[in-house]
Amino acid sequence: MKARRFDEILRARGYKVVNQVKYQGTNVYLKTHLYNAVICEVIKDSHGKAQEMTFTFVGGKKTPTKDIQTFREVEGDREYLVKEALKIHEAFEELKQLKAPKHLYCF
C-alpha cells in the first residue's frame, strides 16, 4: 500500500474516525476487534501537521471467565493489536521524517 498521510494508514487497517479536526487539535480513531478496542489519538499543530500519535487499549466486549482457551484467545487478540499499533506508529514516524515526494510503502 502506498500511503501519503497517517490517516490513510489508519483507515486501511480498519480504524474509523470518531473526531477529526482540520488544524490544531486532536483526531480520534477507533478500532473494535473481537475482544478489545483500540483508540488512536493524533495530536496536530496549528498548521494541521500531525505531531504525536498515542494508542489506548480498552477492555473487551466479552468477559473471558469460562476457560483457559478463551483466555488465550483474548491474549492473542491483544498481542495482534499491539503488533499492529507498533507498525502503524513506526510508519507514522517514517512519514514525519520523509521529504518530498512524501509517500511510503507499507503493509
KEPAKOL-617439 format. One record per residue (C-alpha): residue in three letters; y, x, z; residue number from 1. Coordinates in pm, 1 decimal. Layout:
BEGIN
<semi rest="ala" y="Y" x="X" z="Z" nr="NUM"/>
...
This chain:
BEGIN
<semi rest="met" y="0.0" x="0.0" z="0.0" nr="1"/>
<semi rest="lys" y="346.7" x="123.8" z="-90.2" nr="2"/>
<semi rest="ala" y="599.4" x="42.4" z="182.8" nr="3"/>
<semi rest="arg" y="973.5" x="95.3" z="188.8" nr="4"/>
<semi rest="arg" y="1056.1" x="-71.4" z="520.5" nr="5"/>
<semi rest="phe" y="887.4" x="-118.2" z="856.0" nr="6"/>
<semi rest="asp" y="872.2" x="-498.1" z="820.6" nr="7"/>
<semi rest="glu" y="661.5" x="-465.3" z="504.0" nr="8"/>
<semi rest="ile" y="405.6" x="-267.7" z="702.6" nr="9"/>
<semi rest="leu" y="403.7" x="-520.4" z="987.6" nr="10"/>
<semi rest="arg" y="365.7" x="-820.4" z="758.0" nr="11"/>
<semi rest="ala" y="85.3" x="-650.3" z="566.3" nr="12"/>
<semi rest="arg" y="-103.3" x="-604.8" z="894.9" nr="13"/>
<semi rest="gly" y="-67.5" x="-972.9" z="991.8" nr="14"/>
<semi rest="tyr" y="239.8" x="-972.3" z="1214.7" nr="15"/>
<semi rest="lys" y="461.6" x="-1280.7" z="1195.1" nr="16"/>
<semi rest="val" y="836.8" x="-1288.8" z="1255.3" nr="17"/>
<semi rest="val" y="942.6" x="-1455.1" z="1580.3" nr="18"/>
<semi rest="asn" y="1304.2" x="-1339.0" z="1590.8" nr="19"/>
<semi rest="gln" y="1487.6" x="-1147.8" z="1318.9" nr="20"/>
<semi rest="val" y="1842.2" x="-1014.1" z="1323.5" nr="21"/>
<semi rest="lys" y="2029.0" x="-872.0" z="1027.3" nr="22"/>
<semi rest="tyr" y="2222.7" x="-599.3" z="1203.9" nr="23"/>
<semi rest="gln" y="2237.2" x="-493.6" z="1568.7" nr="24"/>
<semi rest="gly" y="1974.6" x="-643.6" z="1796.1" nr="25"/>
<semi rest="thr" y="1600.2" x="-675.3" z="1834.1" nr="26"/>
<semi rest="asn" y="1346.9" x="-802.2" z="1582.0" nr="27"/>
<semi rest="val" y="1035.2" x="-952.0" z="1738.4" nr="28"/>
<semi rest="tyr" y="698.9" x="-977.4" z="1561.3" nr="29"/>
<semi rest="leu" y="379.5" x="-1137.7" z="1692.0" nr="30"/>
<semi rest="lys" y="14.1" x="-1096.8" z="1600.6" nr="31"/>
<semi rest="thr" y="-255.4" x="-1305.9" z="1764.7" nr="32"/>
<semi rest="his" y="-608.3" x="-1177.7" z="1737.8" nr="33"/>
<semi rest="leu" y="-942.3" x="-1303.0" z="1865.0" nr="34"/>
<semi rest="tyr" y="-886.8" x="-1229.0" z="2235.2" nr="35"/>
<semi rest="asn" y="-545.5" x="-1060.1" z="2255.7" nr="36"/>
<semi rest="ala" y="-191.7" x="-1095.0" z="2127.0" nr="37"/>
<semi rest="val" y="45.0" x="-812.6" z="2038.3" nr="38"/>
<semi rest="ile" y="422.8" x="-834.0" z="2046.5" nr="39"/>
<semi rest="cys" y="614.1" x="-573.7" z="1847.3" nr="40"/>
<semi rest="glu" y="984.1" x="-525.2" z="1917.1" nr="41"/>
<semi rest="val" y="1203.6" x="-324.5" z="1680.9" nr="42"/>
<semi rest="ile" y="1549.8" x="-227.6" z="1801.1" nr="43"/>
<semi rest="lys" y="1815.7" x="-198.4" z="1529.1" nr="44"/>
<semi rest="asp" y="2150.6" x="-22.4" z="1546.1" nr="45"/>
<semi rest="ser" y="2486.4" x="-162.3" z="1431.4" nr="46"/>
<semi rest="his" y="2412.4" x="-60.6" z="1070.7" nr="47"/>
<semi rest="gly" y="2083.5" x="-252.3" z="1061.7" nr="48"/>
<semi rest="lys" y="1860.8" x="56.7" z="1070.4" nr="49"/>
<semi rest="ala" y="1553.0" x="46.1" z="1289.2" nr="50"/>
<semi rest="gln" y="1571.4" x="297.1" z="1572.2" nr="51"/>
<semi rest="glu" y="1282.3" x="223.9" z="1806.7" nr="52"/>
<semi rest="met" y="953.5" x="33.4" z="1796.4" nr="53"/>
<semi rest="thr" y="757.3" x="-83.8" z="2101.3" nr="54"/>
<semi rest="phe" y="431.1" x="-274.4" z="2137.3" nr="55"/>
<semi rest="thr" y="328.8" x="-505.7" z="2421.2" nr="56"/>
<semi rest="phe" y="-20.8" x="-647.4" z="2473.4" nr="57"/>
<semi rest="val" y="-54.0" x="-998.2" z="2613.2" nr="58"/>
<semi rest="gly" y="-369.2" x="-1140.9" z="2772.6" nr="59"/>
<semi rest="gly" y="-610.0" x="-1324.9" z="2551.7" nr="60"/>
<semi rest="lys" y="-670.3" x="-1690.0" z="2478.9" nr="61"/>
<semi rest="lys" y="-1024.9" x="-1686.2" z="2618.4" nr="62"/>
<semi rest="thr" y="-1133.8" x="-1565.4" z="2958.8" nr="63"/>
<semi rest="pro" y="-1440.4" x="-1339.6" z="2930.1" nr="64"/>
<semi rest="thr" y="-1619.5" x="-1413.2" z="3257.1" nr="65"/>
<semi rest="lys" y="-1959.1" x="-1516.4" z="3124.0" nr="66"/>
<semi rest="asp" y="-2143.8" x="-1194.4" z="3040.8" nr="67"/>
<semi rest="ile" y="-2112.6" x="-826.3" z="2961.7" nr="68"/>
<semi rest="gln" y="-2142.2" x="-881.8" z="2584.8" nr="69"/>
<semi rest="thr" y="-1825.9" x="-1093.7" z="2579.9" nr="70"/>
<semi rest="phe" y="-1651.6" x="-829.7" z="2790.4" nr="71"/>
<semi rest="arg" y="-1747.1" x="-563.0" z="2534.5" nr="72"/>
<semi rest="glu" y="-1612.1" x="-778.5" z="2251.2" nr="73"/>
<semi rest="val" y="-1280.8" x="-818.7" z="2433.4" nr="74"/>
<semi rest="glu" y="-1250.5" x="-445.9" z="2492.7" nr="75"/>
<semi rest="gly" y="-1345.2" x="-371.2" z="2131.5" nr="76"/>
<semi rest="asp" y="-1078.6" x="-613.7" z="2014.8" nr="77"/>
<semi rest="arg" y="-818.5" x="-443.3" z="2230.3" nr="78"/>
<semi rest="glu" y="-922.2" x="-95.4" z="2111.3" nr="79"/>
<semi rest="tyr" y="-884.7" x="-208.7" z="1749.9" nr="80"/>
<semi rest="leu" y="-534.9" x="-342.8" z="1816.6" nr="81"/>
<semi rest="val" y="-433.8" x="-21.1" z="1993.7" nr="82"/>
<semi rest="lys" y="-550.5" x="192.8" z="1699.9" nr="83"/>
<semi rest="glu" y="-368.3" x="-34.2" z="1457.0" nr="84"/>
<semi rest="ala" y="-47.1" x="-18.2" z="1664.1" nr="85"/>
<semi rest="leu" y="-64.1" x="361.9" z="1673.5" nr="86"/>
<semi rest="lys" y="-99.7" x="379.6" z="1294.3" nr="87"/>
<semi rest="ile" y="190.0" x="137.9" z="1244.5" nr="88"/>
<semi rest="his" y="409.8" x="340.5" z="1479.4" nr="89"/>
<semi rest="glu" y="311.9" x="662.1" z="1301.9" nr="90"/>
<semi rest="ala" y="409.3" x="509.9" z="964.1" nr="91"/>
<semi rest="phe" y="736.8" x="387.0" z="1119.5" nr="92"/>
<semi rest="glu" y="823.4" x="739.0" z="1235.3" nr="93"/>
<semi rest="glu" y="738.1" x="882.6" z="892.3" nr="94"/>
<semi rest="leu" y="965.3" x="627.4" z="722.8" nr="95"/>
<semi rest="lys" y="1250.2" x="727.0" z="954.0" nr="96"/>
<semi rest="gln" y="1210.7" x="1091.8" z="852.2" nr="97"/>
<semi rest="leu" y="1196.2" x="1034.5" z="475.4" nr="98"/>
<semi rest="lys" y="1491.4" x="1082.3" z="246.2" nr="99"/>
<semi rest="ala" y="1533.6" x="913.8" z="-95.9" nr="100"/>
<semi rest="pro" y="1315.3" x="794.9" z="-266.4" nr="101"/>
<semi rest="lys" y="1211.9" x="626.3" z="53.1" nr="102"/>
<semi rest="his" y="858.9" x="489.4" z="30.2" nr="103"/>
<semi rest="leu" y="530.4" x="561.5" z="197.0" nr="104"/>
<semi rest="tyr" y="169.3" x="502.7" z="100.2" nr="105"/>
<semi rest="cys" y="-21.9" x="370.5" z="398.6" nr="106"/>
<semi rest="phe" y="-323.1" x="158.9" z="497.9" nr="107"/>
